[in-house]
Amino acid sequence: MLNIIDSIPDGLLQLEAAQLHTLLPGPTLIHLPGRARAPLFVSVLLHGNETGGWIAVRDMLQSFQDADKELPRALSLFIGNVFAAREGRRRLMDQLDYNRIWTPGDSPEHFMARQLLDEMRGRGVFAAIDLHNNTGHNPHYACINDLRAEFLRLARVFGRTVVYFRKPDSVLSMAFAELCPTTTVECGRVGESAGITHAREFVQSVLNLSDLSTEPTAYADVDLYHTVAIVKIPANVRIGFENEVENRAVDVRFVADLDHYNFKELPANTDWGSTSGSQHLPVTARNEAGLDVTEKFFACRDNRIRTKLPVMPAMLTLDRRIIRQDCLCYLMERYPLPERN
């Protein structure tokens, strides 16, 4: 399932994400040489609708080709779900999520993930970056799964907003954390030029780093958050939003600007939307241990969903498909920084 090659196929850098399937037979790992031998691993299109990372890396590689310049460091580029990219979808209905396959499993996707990890382990990977977009109103931010200094330093190259999480544990960054410093970066909405530029500059900056372990970390400039719960919508709950004009029967209507709650410290009693008369909560929240903590964070009073505690959400979206395939949001808290490296 994994296609491994040692050069950029002719014409690849002229393709949009939706066209990659015409040159690549499937998920593809491209090893490219550079002055420093330990490669930087970069992943794009784990979700086929998140095209910003591909555009950023494609344009960066094109600029090196145009200038006939050698990369400052070897690069191993993983181009993920080209079939979902063809359709502009996160994943196809018969596929597993490519960012949920990095733990043991028997599927072809799990086998591909193990093969890729073994390949990069043998190459002594320097660092790993997973490039993503999101569908809601979010700032650009980096995620890490390990609080060691080199992970924080890598994330800080991207920006001051850093999220530490341990669940879900089946993501690419969690697996690569056993091999090298790694971060997942969220570069805003698809198509936003600022996110593409930010991703490209970040990858180029890390390619030029000589040693993460000796790079200074400006701890005073880092805003670190910790994910404390994942909020999902049960499969039998019909969802809508309060600004919609169609007369659909739904169980919950969230406030129209729900995604503007992202990365805001919301006070207790913040209104998230209305229910269709039931006092049962139409959301579920589970902590990192998998325990149901819904009633710790949410209450339903007078047919309105409200928070019981101050919370800070991330990844809230108005896209029903993404809500179904992934989650409604994550809840976070501020997290203390390590005092020393």
C-alpha positions as CSV (number, residue, x, y, z in Angstrom):
1,M,0.0,0.0,0.0
2,L,2.9,2.3,0.7
3,N,4.8,3.6,-2.3
4,I,8.4,4.5,-1.5
5,I,10.5,6.5,-4.1
6,D,13.8,8.5,-4.1
7,S,13.0,11.4,-6.3
8,I,10.2,13.7,-7.3
9,P,8.2,12.3,-10.2
10,D,8.2,14.6,-13.3
11,G,5.2,16.9,-13.2
12,L,4.3,16.2,-9.5
13,L,5.0,19.8,-8.4
14,Q,2.6,21.1,-11.0
15,L,-0.4,19.2,-9.5
16,E,-3.1,20.3,-7.2
17,A,-4.0,17.9,-4.3
18,A,-7.0,16.6,-6.2
19,Q,-4.8,15.6,-9.1
20,L,-2.1,13.7,-7.2
21,H,-3.8,10.3,-7.8
22,T,-2.9,10.7,-11.5
23,L,0.8,10.3,-10.7
24,L,0.9,8.5,-7.4
25,P,-0.6,5.0,-7.0
26,G,-1.5,5.6,-3.4
27,P,0.1,6.9,-0.2
28,T,3.7,7.8,-1.1
29,L,6.9,8.4,0.8
30,I,9.5,10.4,-1.1
31,H,13.1,10.5,0.2
32,L,15.1,13.5,-1.0
33,P,18.8,14.2,-0.3
34,G,20.1,17.3,1.5
35,R,23.3,18.6,3.1
36,A,22.5,17.2,6.5
37,R,21.8,13.5,6.2
38,A,19.3,12.9,9.1
39,P,16.0,13.6,7.4
40,L,13.2,15.9,8.4
41,F,9.9,13.9,8.0
42,V,6.9,16.0,6.8
43,S,3.4,14.6,6.3
44,V,0.7,16.2,4.2
45,L,-2.8,15.1,3.3
46,L,-3.4,12.6,6.0
47,H,-6.9,14.2,5.5
48,G,-7.6,14.6,1.9
49,N,-9.5,17.9,2.3
50,E,-6.7,19.6,4.1
51,T,-4.6,20.8,1.2
52,G,-2.6,23.7,2.6
53,G,0.3,21.5,3.6
54,W,0.7,20.0,0.1
55,I,0.6,23.5,-1.5
56,A,3.2,24.8,1.0
57,V,5.7,21.9,0.5
58,R,5.1,21.8,-3.2
59,D,5.9,25.5,-3.6
60,M,8.9,25.2,-1.4
61,L,10.3,22.3,-3.4
62,Q,9.6,24.1,-6.6
63,S,11.6,27.1,-5.4
64,F,14.6,24.9,-4.7
65,Q,14.3,23.3,-8.1
66,D,14.0,26.6,-9.9
67,A,17.1,27.9,-8.1
68,D,19.0,24.6,-8.6
69,K,19.7,24.6,-4.9
70,E,20.3,21.6,-2.6
71,L,18.0,21.1,0.4
72,P,19.8,22.1,3.6
73,R,18.7,18.8,5.1
74,A,17.4,15.5,3.7
75,L,13.6,15.5,3.5
76,S,11.2,12.5,3.7
77,L,7.8,13.7,2.4
78,F,4.8,11.6,3.1
79,I,1.8,12.3,0.8
80,G,-1.1,10.6,2.5
81,N,-4.7,10.0,1.3
82,V,-4.5,10.9,-2.4
83,F,-7.9,9.2,-3.1
84,A,-9.7,11.3,-0.5
85,A,-7.9,14.3,-1.9
86,R,-9.3,13.5,-5.3
87,E,-12.8,13.9,-3.8
88,G,-12.0,16.8,-1.5
89,R,-12.9,14.7,1.5
90,R,-11.3,14.1,4.9
91,R,-11.5,10.3,4.1
92,L,-13.7,8.2,1.9
93,M,-16.5,6.2,3.5
94,D,-14.7,2.9,3.1
95,Q,-11.4,4.2,4.5
96,L,-10.0,4.5,7.9
97,D,-8.9,8.0,9.0
98,Y,-5.2,8.2,8.1
99,N,-4.5,10.1,11.3
100,R,-6.0,7.3,13.5
101,I,-4.0,4.3,12.2
102,W,-0.7,4.7,14.1
103,T,-1.4,2.1,16.8
104,P,-1.5,-1.7,16.3
105,G,-4.2,-3.0,13.9
106,D,-4.8,-5.5,11.2
107,S,-6.0,-3.2,8.3
108,P,-4.0,-2.4,5.3
109,E,-3.8,1.2,6.6
110,H,-2.3,0.0,9.9
111,F,0.3,-2.1,8.0
112,M,1.2,0.9,5.9
113,A,1.7,2.9,9.1
114,R,4.0,0.3,10.5
115,Q,6.0,0.1,7.3
116,L,6.5,3.8,7.2
117,L,7.6,4.0,10.8
118,D,10.1,1.2,10.3
119,E,11.4,3.0,7.2
120,M,12.0,6.3,9.1
121,R,13.4,4.5,12.1
122,G,16.1,3.1,9.9
123,R,17.0,6.5,8.6
124,G,17.6,8.2,11.9
125,V,14.9,10.8,11.5
126,F,15.8,14.3,12.8
127,A,12.3,15.6,13.5
128,A,8.7,15.1,12.2
129,I,6.1,17.6,11.2
130,D,2.5,16.8,10.4
131,L,0.8,19.6,8.5
132,H,-3.0,20.1,8.8
133,N,-5.8,22.5,8.2
134,N,-9.1,22.8,10.1
135,T,-12.6,23.9,9.2
136,G,-13.5,26.1,12.1
137,H,-12.4,29.6,13.3
138,N,-9.0,28.7,15.0
139,P,-5.7,30.5,15.3
140,H,-2.6,28.7,13.9
141,Y,-1.2,26.5,16.6
142,A,1.1,23.5,17.2
143,C,0.4,20.3,19.1
144,I,2.8,18.0,20.9
145,N,2.5,14.7,22.8
146,D,5.6,15.0,24.9
147,L,6.8,17.9,27.1
148,R,10.5,17.3,26.7
149,A,12.4,20.4,25.8
150,E,13.1,19.5,22.2
151,F,9.4,18.9,21.5
152,L,8.6,22.3,22.9
153,R,11.4,23.9,20.9
154,L,10.2,22.4,17.7
155,A,6.6,23.6,18.3
156,R,7.8,27.0,19.3
157,V,9.4,27.5,15.9
158,F,5.9,27.4,14.5
159,G,4.4,29.8,17.0
160,R,3.6,30.6,20.7
161,T,0.3,28.7,20.9
162,V,1.0,25.1,21.8
163,V,-1.4,22.3,22.8
164,Y,-0.3,19.2,24.7
165,F,-2.4,16.1,24.3
166,R,-2.3,12.4,24.9
167,K,-5.6,11.3,23.4
168,P,-6.3,10.3,20.8
169,D,-3.2,8.2,20.9
170,S,-3.6,6.7,17.4
171,V,-2.3,9.8,15.6
172,L,0.9,10.0,13.6
173,S,2.6,12.4,15.9
174,M,2.2,10.1,18.9
175,A,3.9,7.3,17.0
176,F,6.8,9.5,15.8
177,A,7.4,10.8,19.3
178,E,9.1,7.4,19.9
179,L,11.6,8.2,17.2
180,C,12.2,12.0,17.3
181,P,10.8,15.4,18.3
182,T,7.5,15.8,16.5
183,T,4.7,18.3,16.2
184,T,1.3,18.5,14.5
185,V,0.6,22.0,13.2
186,E,-2.8,23.5,12.5
187,C,-2.5,26.1,9.7
188,G,-6.0,27.6,9.6
189,R,-8.7,27.0,7.1
190,V,-8.1,25.4,3.7
191,G,-7.2,28.0,1.0
192,E,-6.1,30.7,3.3
193,S,-2.8,32.1,2.0
194,A,-1.5,33.0,5.5
195,G,-1.7,29.4,6.5
196,I,0.1,28.2,3.4
197,T,2.8,30.8,3.9
198,H,3.1,29.9,7.6
199,A,3.5,26.2,6.8
200,R,6.1,26.8,4.2
201,E,8.2,29.1,6.4
202,F,8.0,26.6,9.3
203,V,9.2,23.6,7.2
204,Q,12.0,25.7,5.7
205,S,13.0,26.9,9.2
206,V,13.2,23.4,10.6
207,L,15.2,22.2,7.5
208,N,17.8,24.8,8.4
209,L,18.1,23.8,12.1
210,S,21.3,22.1,12.9
211,D,20.4,20.6,16.3
212,L,17.1,20.9,18.2
213,S,18.7,19.9,21.5
214,T,20.8,23.1,21.6
215,E,18.3,25.6,20.2
216,P,17.2,28.1,23.0
217,T,13.6,28.0,24.0
218,A,11.8,31.2,24.9
219,Y,9.5,29.7,27.5
220,A,8.1,33.1,28.5
221,D,6.7,33.4,25.0
222,V,4.8,30.0,24.9
223,D,1.1,29.7,25.7
224,L,0.8,26.0,26.6
225,Y,-2.6,24.2,26.9
226,H,-3.6,20.7,27.8
227,T,-6.5,18.8,26.3
228,V,-8.7,17.5,29.1
229,A,-11.7,16.1,27.2
230,I,-12.9,15.2,23.7
231,V,-16.6,16.2,23.0
232,K,-18.6,14.2,20.5
233,I,-22.1,13.9,19.2
234,P,-23.8,10.5,19.5
235,A,-24.7,9.0,16.2
236,N,-28.4,9.1,16.8
237,V,-28.4,12.9,17.6
238,R,-29.5,15.1,14.7
239,I,-27.6,18.4,14.6
240,G,-28.2,21.8,13.2
241,F,-27.4,25.5,13.8
242,E,-29.6,28.4,14.9
243,N,-29.0,30.5,11.8
244,E,-30.3,27.8,9.4
245,V,-33.5,28.6,7.6
246,E,-34.5,25.1,6.5
247,N,-37.2,23.4,8.6
248,R,-35.3,20.2,9.4
249,A,-36.1,18.1,12.4
250,V,-33.1,18.2,14.7
251,D,-32.3,17.3,18.3
252,V,-29.9,20.1,18.9
253,R,-29.3,23.5,17.3
254,F,-25.9,25.0,18.2
255,V,-25.4,28.7,18.2
256,A,-24.6,30.1,14.8
257,D,-21.1,31.3,15.7
258,L,-20.1,28.3,17.7
259,D,-16.6,28.0,16.1
260,H,-15.8,31.5,17.3
261,Y,-15.6,30.0,20.8
262,N,-12.3,28.4,19.8
263,F,-9.3,29.3,22.0
264,K,-11.4,31.6,24.1
265,E,-11.6,31.1,27.9
266,L,-15.4,30.8,28.2
267,P,-17.0,31.5,31.6
268,A,-19.3,29.0,33.3
269,N,-22.9,29.2,32.0
270,T,-21.8,29.9,28.4
271,D,-24.7,29.1,26.0
272,W,-23.9,26.5,23.3
273,G,-27.4,26.1,21.8
274,S,-30.8,24.7,22.2
275,T,-32.4,21.2,22.4
276,S,-35.7,20.1,21.0
277,G,-37.4,19.8,24.3
278,S,-35.4,17.0,25.9
279,Q,-33.3,17.7,29.0
280,H,-30.8,15.0,28.0
281,L,-27.5,16.3,26.9
282,P,-26.9,15.8,23.2
283,V,-23.1,15.8,23.6
284,T,-20.7,13.4,25.3
285,A,-17.3,14.3,26.8
286,R,-14.6,11.9,27.7
287,N,-11.3,12.6,29.4
288,E,-7.9,11.2,28.6
289,A,-8.6,8.1,30.6
290,G,-11.8,7.5,28.5
291,L,-14.1,8.3,31.4
292,D,-17.4,10.0,30.8
293,V,-17.1,13.5,32.1
294,T,-20.0,15.1,30.3
295,E,-21.9,16.2,33.4
296,K,-18.7,17.8,34.8
297,F,-18.6,20.2,31.9
298,F,-22.2,20.6,30.5
299,A,-25.7,20.9,31.7
300,C,-29.1,21.3,30.0
301,R,-31.4,23.8,31.6
302,D,-34.6,25.2,30.0
303,N,-33.7,23.5,26.8
304,R,-30.4,25.3,26.5
305,I,-26.9,23.6,26.6
306,R,-24.6,25.5,29.0
307,T,-21.2,25.0,30.4
308,K,-20.9,24.3,34.1
309,L,-17.2,25.2,34.4
310,P,-14.9,27.7,32.7
311,V,-13.6,26.0,29.5
312,M,-11.5,26.7,26.5
313,P,-12.6,24.8,23.3
314,A,-10.5,24.0,20.2
315,M,-11.5,22.7,16.8
316,L,-15.1,23.6,17.0
317,T,-16.5,23.5,13.5
318,L,-19.8,24.1,11.7
319,D,-19.1,21.3,9.2
320,R,-21.5,18.4,10.0
321,R,-19.4,15.9,8.1
322,I,-16.3,16.7,10.2
323,I,-18.3,16.6,13.4
324,R,-19.5,13.1,12.4
325,Q,-16.1,11.8,11.3
326,D,-14.1,13.3,14.1
327,C,-15.6,15.2,16.9
328,L,-17.3,18.4,17.9
329,C,-14.3,19.8,19.8
330,Y,-11.7,19.4,22.4
331,L,-11.7,21.1,25.8
332,M,-8.5,22.5,27.1
333,E,-6.9,24.1,30.2
334,R,-3.8,26.2,30.6
335,Y,-0.8,24.1,31.5
336,P,2.3,25.1,33.4
337,L,5.6,25.2,31.5
338,P,8.6,23.2,32.6
339,E,10.9,25.5,34.6
340,R,14.1,24.3,32.8
341,N,15.2,22.2,29.8
